[in-house]
Amino acid sequence: MGLAEALAATRGWDDDDAEWDSADGDLTDDVVSVDGPDPEEDLTAGAQELAERHALRRVSGLRTELEDITEVEYRELRLEKVVLVGVWTEGTVTDADNSMAELALLAETAGSEVLEAVYQRRSKPDPATYIGRGKVDAIREIVQATGADTVILDGELAPSQLRNLEDRLGVKAVDRTALILDIFAQHAKSKEGQAQVELAQLSYMKQRLRGWGGNLSRQAGGRVASGAGIGGRGPGETKIETDRRRINTRIARLRRELKEMKGTRDTKRAERRRNHIPSVAIAGYTNAGKSSLLNRLTDAGVLIEDALFATLDPTTRRTTTGDGRVFTMTDTVGFVRHLPHQLVEAFRSTLEEVGDADLILHVVDGSHPDPEGQLAAVREVLADIDAGKVPELVVINKADAADPLVIGRLRSREPHSVVVSARTGEGIPELMEAIEKDLPRPGVVFEALLPYERGDLINRLHQEGEIAAMEHTADGTRISGRAHADLAGELAAYSV
């Protein structure tokens, strides 16, 4: 499978029905309703966010320099032209093609135009330049021939490797980690999400400070221009040390802010626990359809986009089972192969929603070329955040676009799974039944005769417990079932 085929396969069914039509650059009729005088009033919150995100969409062929003052009307930014480079150390040729296809999607999501994609077969990356010396010369020729301005490498490179590549290629070199951080920075909307992304970026940047022509190695004395020496460690502090100290100060401030925000989330989580409301977390690979599934199950109206890492800010919605029990469902950030360690640490407070859940809906894209690889990558991250022991229900999504043979293979590998299509609604009733069975059940069995004036207890039993039998008699409502300890204690006065 070549890069083009793998790239097309990776996109899945969303290409035909995505809200953004990349062919003509317009929003489709699914998103914008123009029936009323003000179309924006008919947009869901997710559709409005999608429209805002694409208001500054990058397009090919436009220059960033204004040649005429009238060009100020055009707000689009020129697409960055990139060449993709990978090192294939293990696995099959198909694995290498899938990896490059995913890197291409990441690059396009970040706002770039992919010109070429090459990878090299090696036992391990070159310690100096990541790729071999001969391949560096070949890529330099490709860059010069295509006019590319950036080279993106499929791995996390050491600062010395990036510096050596930039010196020899003559253009900017970016590794996979920096690319993902850039996408997160573009998509973060909430205050907490922006702080988490900035923390991850600063942690990554701190180890990669460098200067051109030695401008970061000059010493700062007491009378240096612009006052750089005042407030420093004193005479002899270099410019790069000053920048690193400022980054450390900013990191400490961001961590304090995130700690305060974490307290707010912990309070809300504790309130749900006090009310004995079970929680379900939707986790999975990026672009597997988690937000679409949340919208289908709860009518949440969150943003849906055929792009990697479209959702960064967790969304929690309250819903009910078929028998009336209340539970919450949370959409979380998507995972990816080799998710940068800085992001896992920065988003740890958000990812705790997954670790503290009563059930994880592990969504996998059934139409992806390598769904087993997606499952393994997500479970690796779940283990890192201590969520590996939470009960898991695998949801094989995009059944309308998946190969039936692949679906059968996944069902045999994952016996506790449900096949659905968030787009068409196929399998959603079966998924709700599976969720109801997997949600934690109240632990105390009861049988009580409740006076008719205690309708509040019956209402709580509908929401928080399980009712096995209920009968209205002359003396009151005779009811039996299961309840949690607190509610069972209140029912004890009426037990029979």
C-alpha atoms as one frame of an Amber mdcrd trajectory, in Angstrom:
protein
   0.000   0.000   0.000   1.493   3.326  -1.048   1.287   6.629   0.790  -1.715
   7.858  -1.208  -3.710   4.680  -0.620  -2.837   4.542   3.062  -3.688   8.205
   3.441  -7.072   7.680   1.787  -7.774   4.636   3.923  -6.795   6.476   7.104
  -9.323   9.199   6.451 -12.232   6.730   6.663 -15.838   7.622   5.846 -15.581
  11.169   7.164 -14.213  12.499   3.860 -17.592  12.203   2.141 -19.709  13.589
   4.931 -17.439  15.870   6.957 -18.736  19.297   7.887 -15.830  20.924   6.037
 -15.740  20.272   2.326 -12.049  20.472   1.412 -12.807  20.354  -2.311 -14.386
  23.780  -2.554 -13.484  25.282   0.834 -17.088  25.936   1.895 -19.177  24.867
   4.822 -21.704  22.266   3.739 -25.464  22.483   4.173 -25.274  19.994   7.062
 -23.729  22.643   9.276 -25.268  25.995   8.372 -29.006  26.523   8.320 -30.247
  29.618   6.496 -33.981  29.218   7.035 -34.282  32.105   9.490 -33.143  35.696
   9.393 -30.074  34.925  11.533 -28.369  31.666  10.469 -26.072  31.679  13.505
 -29.056  31.128  15.805 -29.603  27.707  14.193 -26.008  26.564  14.660 -25.132
  24.143  17.423 -22.202  25.011  19.655 -20.065  22.484  17.798 -20.996  23.921
  14.385 -20.179  27.459  15.545 -16.784  26.304  16.817 -16.128  24.536  13.516
 -16.998  27.693  11.556 -14.664  29.761  13.757 -11.857  27.255  13.337 -12.097
  27.398   9.545 -12.482  31.179   9.363  -8.668  31.369   9.170  -8.194  28.229
   7.101  -4.900  28.104   5.248  -5.066  27.781   1.484  -2.489  26.990  -1.140
  -1.071  29.643  -3.422  -1.618  32.768  -1.330   1.325  34.831  -0.170   1.588
  36.202   3.327   3.119  39.462   2.052   0.560  42.059   0.980   1.255  43.422
  -2.491  -1.893  45.526  -2.564  -3.803  47.093   0.326  -7.004  45.440  -0.947
  -5.502  42.047  -0.086  -6.117  42.780   3.575  -9.610  41.330   3.015  -8.128
  37.867   2.557  -7.308  36.460   5.959  -6.150  33.020   4.847  -2.560  32.075
   5.567  -0.270  30.450   3.060   0.113  26.711   3.487   3.534  25.676   4.760
   5.154  23.348   2.222   6.666  20.317   3.891   8.588  17.133   3.146   7.955
  14.143   5.427  10.821  11.910   6.528  10.604   8.697   8.521  12.941   5.982
   9.769  11.581   2.442   9.513  13.211   0.337  12.228  10.691  -2.482  12.744
   7.453  -3.923  11.407   6.251  -4.447   7.865   6.134  -2.157   4.848   2.415
  -1.655   5.526   3.232  -0.436   9.044   5.706   2.063   7.613   3.140   3.296
   5.056   0.487   3.681   7.758   2.900   5.623   9.946   3.739   8.027   7.114
   0.048   8.398   6.249  -0.685   9.397   9.844   2.212  11.879   9.793   0.760
  13.370   6.600  -2.626  13.821   8.296  -0.929  15.453  11.274   0.923  17.828
   8.956  -2.253  18.746   7.069  -4.144  19.284  10.326  -1.391  21.671  11.454
  -1.881  23.683   8.246   0.679  22.528   5.719   0.885  21.107   2.216   2.691
  17.770   1.922   4.933  17.701  -1.144   6.948  14.507  -0.666   7.193  11.647
   1.833  10.233   9.366   2.143  11.426   6.906   4.737  14.637   4.996   5.294
  15.108   1.421   6.453  17.601   1.363   9.341  18.233  -0.795  12.394  18.209
   2.374  14.522  18.174   6.142  13.850  21.476   7.855  13.156  22.697   9.531
  16.393  23.870  12.670  14.561  21.176  13.361  11.965  18.425  10.753  12.628
  18.773   9.624   8.995  21.942   8.570   7.222  24.347  11.023   5.608  23.407
   9.924   2.094  19.709  10.314   2.816  20.362  13.843   4.138  21.883  14.772
   0.774  18.925  13.207  -1.063  16.400  15.122   1.040  18.300  18.371   0.494
  17.911  17.816  -3.249  14.174  17.144  -2.791  13.796  20.336  -0.739  15.556
  22.398  -3.384  13.565  20.833  -6.230  10.147  21.207  -4.597  10.673  24.553
  -2.868   9.738  23.124   0.537  10.353  25.301   3.573  10.041  22.655   6.315
  11.062  19.038   6.885   8.941  17.035   9.359  10.458  13.902  10.878   8.411
  10.982  12.208   9.983  10.681  15.650  11.196  12.644  18.657  14.643  13.996
  17.831  17.372  15.195  20.145  18.192  18.918  19.986  21.567  18.128  18.403
  19.893  16.053  15.662  17.504  18.880  14.766  20.361  21.403  14.750  22.530
  19.217  12.508  19.652  18.617  10.072  18.785  22.308   9.822  22.427  23.181
   9.187  22.721  20.610   6.377  19.259  21.007   4.814  19.065  24.784   4.994
  15.375  24.729   6.061  13.459  24.308   9.289  13.356  20.796  10.761  10.436
  19.773  12.996   9.943  16.472  14.792   6.685  14.639  15.480   6.425  15.976
  19.029   6.630  19.629  17.964   4.056  18.945  15.235   1.528  17.512  17.701
   2.162  20.362  20.134   1.440  22.833  17.326  -1.912  21.154  16.580  -2.837
  21.233  20.257  -1.969  24.935  20.423  -4.277  25.644  17.470  -7.228  23.668
  18.847  -7.160  24.519  22.572 -10.053  26.814  23.474 -10.650  26.666  27.219
  -8.374  28.443  29.679  -7.283  25.127  31.162  -6.601  23.592  27.757  -4.484
  26.561  26.677  -2.509  26.442  29.932  -1.897  22.702  29.519  -0.662  23.137
  25.962   1.610  26.045  26.904   3.074  23.991  29.741   3.830  21.136  27.342
   5.356  23.504  24.786   7.596  25.188  27.351   8.761  21.833  28.715   9.670
  20.785  25.182  11.270  24.132  24.300  13.412  24.398  27.426  15.727  21.622
  26.263  15.959  22.978  22.734  16.976  26.598  23.160  19.585  27.627  20.625
  20.832  30.812  19.052  22.075  31.857  15.659  25.585  33.308  15.526  26.092
  32.917  19.266  23.482  35.523  20.189  22.232  33.331  23.043  25.682  32.720
  24.490  26.687  36.321  25.211  27.168  37.164  28.871  24.890  39.602  30.632
  26.607  41.991  33.015  25.240  44.730  35.211  25.137  47.343  32.417  23.929
  45.305  29.514  21.519  47.129  27.167  17.799  46.703  27.829  18.503  45.849
  31.448  19.012  42.154  30.796  21.552  41.878  33.588  19.321  43.392  36.283
  17.350  40.679  38.024  19.558  37.934  36.636  21.890  35.725  38.625  24.471
  38.438  38.229  27.379  39.212  35.882  28.257  36.226  33.769  24.714  34.919
  33.146  24.342  34.157  29.456  21.332  35.048  27.359  20.360  31.389  26.954
  20.496  30.911  30.728  18.265  33.944  31.190  15.717  32.546  28.739  15.802
  29.150  30.431  15.238  30.770  33.834  12.272  32.739  32.487  10.804  29.557
  31.014  11.154  27.816  34.387   9.375  30.738  36.060   6.519  30.553  33.572
   6.278  26.762  33.982   5.981  27.143  37.745   3.206  29.715  37.318   1.292
  27.517  34.880   1.517  24.556  37.235   0.058  26.655  40.045  -2.820  27.766
  37.813  -3.506  24.194  36.673  -3.481  23.022  40.281  -6.217  25.538  41.101
  -8.253  24.433  38.058  -7.770  20.809  39.088  -9.341  21.666  42.444 -12.492
  22.832  40.683 -12.710  19.610  38.675 -12.074  17.516  41.795 -14.943  19.309
  43.554 -17.352  18.508  40.723 -16.164  14.897  40.639 -16.608  14.584  44.414
 -20.149  15.965  44.100 -20.993  13.300  41.527 -19.564  10.624  43.795 -21.544
  11.953  46.760 -24.694  11.637  44.684 -23.595   8.145  43.550 -23.725   9.052
  39.857 -21.714   6.554  37.751 -19.356   7.992  35.151 -18.479   6.717  31.682
 -15.373   8.019  29.858 -15.094   7.878  26.064 -11.459   7.231  25.157  -9.734
   6.167  21.985  -7.446   7.039  19.110  -7.721  10.486  17.616 -10.357  10.816
  14.870 -11.962   7.490  15.848 -15.364   9.186  16.226 -15.543   9.806  19.996
 -17.280  13.194  19.721 -19.707  11.829  17.132 -20.562   9.003  19.502 -21.117
  11.435  22.404 -23.447  13.514  20.230 -25.344  10.403  19.154 -25.784   9.157
  22.736 -26.485  12.463  24.530 -27.259  15.153  21.896 -24.292  17.064  23.309
 -23.792  19.179  20.166 -19.984  19.230  20.502 -17.639  19.960  17.610 -17.191
  17.205  15.019 -14.434  17.550  12.440 -12.556  15.159  10.187  -9.220  16.171
  11.675  -6.755  14.790  14.178  -7.114  16.132  17.735 -10.273  18.107  16.915
 -11.353  17.787  20.570  -9.001  18.835  23.379 -11.330  20.142  26.074 -13.300
  17.375  27.844 -17.087  17.586  27.610 -19.311  15.924  30.226 -23.027  15.315
  29.693 -25.602  13.699  31.966 -27.820  11.010  30.490 -29.991   8.108  31.651
 -30.184   4.384  31.059 -33.289   2.661  29.750 -34.433   1.906  33.306 -33.981
   5.522  34.404 -30.582   5.428  36.144 -28.580   8.656  35.776 -24.924   8.567
  34.716 -22.416  10.961  33.136 -20.558  10.528  29.867 -17.290  12.393  29.188
 -15.574  12.939  25.827 -11.787  13.079  26.287  -8.780  14.068  24.217  -7.742
  11.527  21.601  -4.549   9.514  21.794  -1.995   8.727  19.114   1.076   6.568
  18.636   4.032   7.877  20.639   1.956  10.585  22.306   4.528  13.127  23.571
   5.411  12.634  27.221   5.082  16.385  27.798   1.421  16.244  26.728   0.623
  13.275  28.949   2.077  15.100  31.951   0.434  18.445  31.114  -2.987  16.864
  30.491  -2.759  14.501  33.465  -5.405  16.412  35.432  -7.792  16.148  32.482
  -6.967  12.508  31.839  -7.813  11.722  35.452 -11.433  11.777  34.261 -10.616
   8.512  32.488  -8.798   6.950  35.432 -11.647   7.764  37.848 -14.421   6.561
  35.548 -16.550   3.518  36.315 -16.443   2.387  32.671 -14.291   3.251  29.652
 -15.828   3.199  26.192 -12.738   2.433  24.115 -13.637   3.675  20.620 -11.675
   2.257  17.692 -12.023   3.159  14.005 -13.081  -0.051  12.268 -12.249   1.427
   8.846  -8.652   2.288   9.786  -5.877   0.271   8.088  -4.458  -0.761  11.481
  -7.198  -0.851  14.175  -5.212  -3.284  16.316  -2.377  -0.749  16.407  -4.842
   1.901  17.561  -6.077  -0.337  20.389  -2.520  -1.046  21.545  -1.472   2.635
  21.422  -4.476   3.755  23.481  -4.012   1.017  26.083  -0.374   2.032  26.453
  -1.434   5.581  27.373  -4.209   4.296  29.664  -1.590   2.298  31.554   0.561
   5.441  31.912  -2.295   7.324  33.594  -3.202   4.395  35.902  -6.459   3.659
  34.063  -5.552   0.177  32.907  -7.713  -1.514  35.566 -10.924   0.378  34.791
 -13.575  -1.851  33.131 -13.441  -1.418  29.352 -16.042  -1.818  26.617 -14.575
  -1.730  23.101 -16.738   0.209  20.630 -15.878  -0.591  16.981 -17.038   2.568
  15.203 -17.595   3.445  11.520 -19.152   0.064  10.763 -20.780   1.544   7.644
 -17.350   2.096   6.086 -15.422  -0.845   7.550 -14.595  -4.153   5.898 -16.807
  -6.933   7.383 -13.742  -9.183   7.559 -11.928  -6.598   9.675 -14.983  -6.247
  11.921 -15.084 -10.025  12.395 -11.363 -10.102  13.189 -11.763  -7.368  15.810
 -14.793  -9.066  17.379 -12.809 -12.284  17.758  -9.879 -10.404  19.355 -12.143
  -8.295  21.579 -15.039 -10.471  22.818 -16.416  -7.655  25.005 -17.157  -5.280
  22.126 -20.030  -3.647  20.246 -20.097  -2.670  16.568 -21.700   0.726  15.860
 -21.821   3.578  13.395 -22.101   6.966  15.077 -22.938   8.441  11.671 -25.935
   6.224  10.820 -27.005   5.111  14.308 -26.358   1.434  13.604 -25.722  -0.542
  16.794 -26.497   2.334  19.184 -29.341   0.464  21.011 -27.036  -2.526  21.529
 -24.346  -0.174  22.852 -26.731   1.367  25.390 -27.725  -2.122  26.577 -24.063
  -3.039  27.021 -23.403   0.181  28.961 -26.339  -0.528  31.271 -24.995  -4.013
  32.014 -21.445  -2.756  32.690 -22.352   0.189  34.917 -21.758  -0.556  38.614
 -24.828  -1.892  40.361 -25.967  -0.715  43.806 -24.792  -3.113  46.471 -27.634
  -3.318  49.014 -30.802  -5.361  48.411 -33.937  -3.850  49.992 -37.703  -4.322
  50.263 -39.784  -1.495  51.712 -43.305  -0.121  52.067 -43.090   3.617  51.408
 -45.855   6.040  52.387 -47.260   7.968  49.443 -45.868  11.229  50.878 -42.315
   9.842  50.374 -42.379  10.144  46.621 -38.928  11.763  46.850 -37.419   8.404
  47.827 -39.075   6.677  44.887 -37.671   9.337  42.565 -34.175   8.807  43.968
 -34.550   5.057  43.533 -35.342   5.599  39.856 -32.228   7.744  39.415 -29.704
   6.109  41.731 -30.900   2.534  42.321 -32.508  -0.444  40.652 -36.206  -1.230
  41.082 -37.036  -4.918  40.741 -40.743  -4.726  41.644 -43.180  -1.980  42.604
 -46.797  -2.272  43.705 -49.248   0.400  44.866 -51.278  -0.754  47.898 -53.716
   0.860  50.299 -50.917   1.448  52.837 -48.352   2.839  50.386 -45.960   1.768
  47.642 -44.400  -1.661  48.120 -41.056  -1.633  46.368 -37.999  -3.899  46.167
 -34.642  -3.743  44.408 -31.083  -2.580  45.005 -29.722   0.726  46.353 -26.409
   2.161  47.494 -25.611   2.217  51.201 -26.721   5.806  51.921 -30.087   5.432
  50.242 -30.602   1.976  51.752 -30.097   3.533  55.179 -32.966   5.959  54.556
 -35.160   3.117  53.335 -34.428   1.005  56.423 -37.149   2.801  58.408 -39.744
   1.488  55.977 -38.372  -2.009  55.401 -40.693  -4.992  55.475
